[in-house]
């Protein structure tokens, strides 16, 4: 499909980035994104919070400030009480209020399967847009949230996750990437993406493809929910994990000694995951300290950008 070109389009369909970016003036560009999905937790209010945080994350990954949002609702009104929808929307509004984002409207349709999310508009200076493709050899890689939400959500659906685990993963998914994005811009970085449906390795591959660089990830340094490892060993793997692995298998090499569960966790599709940031070692150290001081306790340096092998992600023990 041929799409008309526009000189003011900074990031569009020909990019693997997290959102579109359009220049309005020399000093102002808008960031546009949209995301919605089926419930990942049982509590409607928490589902609303998580869906809103997830939709906002693409703007944060580009280094921008979200300013407005519109609800997207698919609701089975003939089979589900309207009070459930009210709680979902209340959760979304509360998360938008926390993010200082204004809800300006939305759209709903009758659908046999419940879905909720948002379209989000943000702003940024055209020269400060953070792409996922700017990493350079020698950069350190920072991951701001632990992995395993997809596997734990599968365990929740199977009724195998206890209340403490549910509460822990819910709060992690509902937490905003806002402060991490602000600190990223403050320090200055080369590239960023948020880790969501393609899993850590899927999004990592997106950072290096067509860029003549490689990447090394050290499995032992990647923050992972301990409960997710237990569930993975039990075989509670979401279908998205296998799709992610099949799609990117030709770009990923696992070294000897990497735990058997590692591919399942590193390809695990995340909901409202953290930011994967590439920057110089010196800035990475400074950013890590700032993140730890602002409550991002699980944030860690997990690898680096390499010159070789080009187009490959190597996972070491």
C-alpha positions in Angstrom: 0.0 0.0 0.0 1.4 3.4 -1.0 1.0 6.1 1.6 1.4 9.8 0.5 4.6 11.3 1.9 4.5 14.4 4.1 7.7 16.4 4.9 6.4 17.1 8.4 6.0 13.4 9.3 8.9 12.6 11.6 7.9 9.0 12.4 5.4 7.1 10.4 4.4 3.8 8.9 7.8 3.0 7.5 9.3 2.9 11.0 9.3 0.2 13.7 8.8 2.9 16.4 6.2 2.9 19.2 4.2 5.9 18.0 3.7 8.3 15.1 5.3 11.8 15.3 4.2 14.8 13.3 5.8 18.3 13.2 3.5 21.2 13.7 6.0 23.9 14.0 9.8 24.2 14.3 9.4 23.9 18.1 6.5 21.5 18.5 5.5 18.0 17.3 2.7 15.8 18.3 3.0 12.1 19.2 0.0 9.8 18.4 -0.6 6.3 19.5 -3.5 3.9 20.2 -3.8 0.6 22.2 -6.5 -1.6 23.6 -6.9 -5.2 24.7 -8.9 -7.7 26.6 -8.8 -7.9 30.4 -5.5 -9.2 31.9 -6.8 -9.2 35.5 -10.2 -9.9 37.1 -10.8 -6.6 38.8 -12.4 -4.1 36.4 -10.9 -1.0 38.1 -7.4 -2.4 37.9 -8.0 -3.4 34.3 -8.8 0.2 33.6 -5.7 1.5 35.3 -3.4 -1.0 33.5 -4.9 -0.4 30.1 -4.4 3.4 30.5 -0.8 3.0 31.7 -0.1 0.8 28.8 -1.5 3.2 26.2 0.4 6.1 27.7 3.6 4.2 27.6 4.2 4.6 23.8 4.4 8.4 24.3 6.8 8.0 27.2 9.0 5.7 25.1 9.4 8.4 22.5 10.4 10.9 25.2 7.2 12.9 25.0 4.6 14.3 27.3 1.0 12.9 26.9 -1.6 15.6 27.1 -5.0 14.2 25.9 -6.6 10.8 25.5 -9.8 9.2 24.1 -11.5 6.0 25.4 -11.9 3.0 23.2 -14.5 0.5 24.5 -15.8 -2.8 23.2 -18.5 -3.9 25.6 -21.0 -6.9 25.7 -23.9 -4.8 27.1 -26.3 -7.7 26.7 -24.3 -10.1 28.8 -22.3 -7.9 31.2 -23.6 -5.4 33.8 -22.9 -1.8 33.0 -21.4 -1.3 36.5 -18.3 -3.3 35.3 -17.8 -0.7 32.5 -18.1 2.1 35.0 -15.3 0.6 37.1 -13.1 0.1 34.1 -13.5 3.7 33.0 -13.0 5.0 36.5 -9.7 3.1 36.7 -8.7 4.6 33.4 -9.6 8.2 34.4 -7.8 7.8 37.7 -4.6 6.8 35.9 -5.0 9.7 33.4 -5.4 12.1 36.3 -2.2 10.7 37.8 -0.4 11.3 34.5 -2.0 14.8 34.2 -3.6 13.8 30.9 -7.1 15.2 29.9 -9.8 12.8 28.7 -11.5 14.5 25.8 -13.9 11.8 24.6 -14.0 8.3 23.2 -15.9 5.7 21.2 -17.8 2.5 22.2 -19.2 -0.4 20.2 -21.2 -3.5 21.2 -18.9 -6.5 21.1 -19.2 -10.0 22.6 -15.7 -9.7 23.9 -14.8 -6.9 26.4 -11.9 -4.7 25.3 -10.6 -1.3 26.6 -7.9 1.1 25.8 -7.1 4.6 24.7 -5.8 6.7 21.8 -3.3 9.2 23.2 -1.8 12.4 21.9 1.4 13.8 23.3 3.8 16.7 22.6 7.6 16.9 22.1 10.2 19.2 20.6 10.9 17.8 17.1 14.7 17.7 17.9 14.1 15.7 21.1 12.2 12.7 19.7 13.8 9.4 21.0 13.6 6.7 18.4 14.2 3.0 18.9 16.8 2.9 16.2 19.6 5.2 17.4 21.7 2.8 19.5 25.4 2.8 18.8 28.1 0.2 19.6 29.3 0.5 23.2 26.0 1.7 24.6 24.7 0.1 27.8 21.1 -1.2 27.9 18.8 -0.4 30.8 15.4 -2.1 31.5 13.2 -0.3 33.9 10.6 -3.0 34.9 10.9 -6.7 35.6 9.7 -9.3 33.1 7.0 -12.0 33.5 3.6 -10.3 33.3 2.4 -12.4 30.4 3.2 -15.7 32.2 1.7 -14.4 35.5 -1.4 -13.2 33.7 -1.8 -16.7 32.3 -1.5 -18.1 35.8 -4.1 -15.6 37.0 -6.5 -16.9 34.3 -5.8 -20.4 35.4 -6.6 -19.6 39.0 -3.0 -20.5 40.1 -1.7 -17.1 41.2 -2.2 -16.2 44.9 -3.5 -12.8 46.0 -0.1 -11.4 46.8 1.2 -12.2 43.4 -1.8 -10.7 41.7 -1.5 -7.5 43.7 2.2 -7.3 43.0 1.9 -7.7 39.2 -1.1 -5.5 39.0 0.7 -2.6 40.6 3.7 -3.1 38.3 1.5 -3.1 35.2 -0.4 -0.1 36.4 2.7 2.0 37.1 3.5 4.7 34.7 6.7 5.0 32.7 6.4 8.8 33.1 9.3 9.4 35.5 11.6 7.0 33.7 10.9 8.9 30.5 11.5 12.3 32.1 14.9 11.2 33.5 15.8 9.6 30.2 15.4 13.0 28.5 17.2 14.7 31.4 20.3 12.5 31.0 20.2 12.1 27.2 20.0 8.8 25.5 20.5 7.3 22.0 17.4 5.0 21.7 14.4 3.7 23.6 11.4 1.4 23.2 8.8 0.1 25.7 8.7 -3.6 26.2 5.1 -4.8 25.5 3.6 -7.5 23.3 6.7 -8.7 21.4 8.6 -9.4 24.7 12.0 -8.2 25.6 13.8 -10.0 22.8 11.2 -9.0 20.2 11.6 -5.3 21.0 15.4 -5.7 21.3 15.4 -7.1 17.8 13.4 -4.1 16.6 16.2 -1.8 18.0 19.0 -3.4 16.0 17.3 -4.5 12.7 18.5 -2.6 9.7 21.0 -0.7 11.8 24.3 -2.7 11.2 24.7 -3.4 15.0 24.3 -6.3 17.4 23.3 -6.7 21.0 24.3 -8.8 24.0 21.9 -9.4 26.8 23.1 -11.0 30.1 20.3 -13.2 31.4 21.5 -13.1 35.0 21.1 -9.3 35.1 17.6 -9.1 33.6 15.0 -8.2 36.3 12.4 -11.0 36.3 9.5 -11.8 38.7 10.5 -14.9 40.6 6.9 -16.2 40.4 7.1 -16.0 36.6 10.0 -18.4 36.6 8.1 -20.8 38.7 5.0 -20.6 36.5 7.2 -21.0 33.3 8.7 -24.2 34.7 5.1 -25.4 35.2 4.3 -24.8 31.5 2.0 -21.8 32.0 3.2 -20.1 28.8 1.0 -17.7 26.8 0.5 -18.3 23.1 2.1 -15.0 22.3 5.5 -16.3 23.6 5.6 -18.9 20.9 4.6 -16.5 18.2 7.3 -14.0 19.3 9.9 -16.7 19.4 9.0 -18.0 15.9 9.1 -14.5 14.4 12.5 -13.5 15.8 14.2 -16.9 16.1 16.6 -16.1 13.2 17.9 -13.0 15.1 18.5 -14.5 18.5 21.2 -16.8 19.7 21.2 -18.4 23.2 24.6 -19.3 24.5 25.4 -22.5 26.4 24.6 -22.2 30.1 21.5 -20.0 29.7 18.7 -21.4 31.9 16.0 -23.5 30.1 13.3 -21.1 31.2 15.1 -18.0 29.8 13.6 -18.1 26.3 10.1 -18.3 27.7 10.7 -15.2 29.9 12.7 -13.2 27.4 10.0 -13.7 24.7 7.1 -13.3 27.2 4.6 -10.7 25.9 4.4 -8.0 28.4 1.5 -5.8 29.4 2.5 -2.2 30.3 6.2 -3.2 30.5 9.2 -1.1 31.2 11.4 1.0 29.0 14.4 -0.5 27.2 16.9 2.3 26.9 20.2 2.5 25.1 22.8 5.1 26.1 26.5 5.5 26.8 27.9 3.6 29.8 28.6 6.9 31.7 25.0 8.2 31.1 23.6 4.7 31.8 25.2 4.7 35.3 23.9 8.2 36.0 20.4 7.3 34.8 20.4 4.0 36.8 21.2 6.0 40.0 18.5 8.5 39.3 15.9 5.8 38.6 16.8 3.9 41.8 16.5 7.1 43.8 13.0 7.6 42.4 11.6 4.2 43.3 12.5 2.2 40.2 14.1 -0.4 42.4 14.1 -3.2 39.8 15.8 -1.2 37.1 19.0 -2.7 35.9 21.7 -2.6 33.2 21.1 -5.8 31.2 23.5 -5.7 28.3 25.2 -3.6 25.6 25.1 -2.7 22.0 27.9 -4.4 19.9 29.4 -4.1 16.5 29.2 -7.8 15.8 27.4 -10.0 15.0 25.3 -7.5 13.1 21.6 -8.0 13.3 21.8 -10.6 16.1 20.9 -10.5 19.8 23.2 -12.8 21.8 21.9 -14.0 25.1 24.6 -15.0 27.6 24.3 -16.5 31.0 
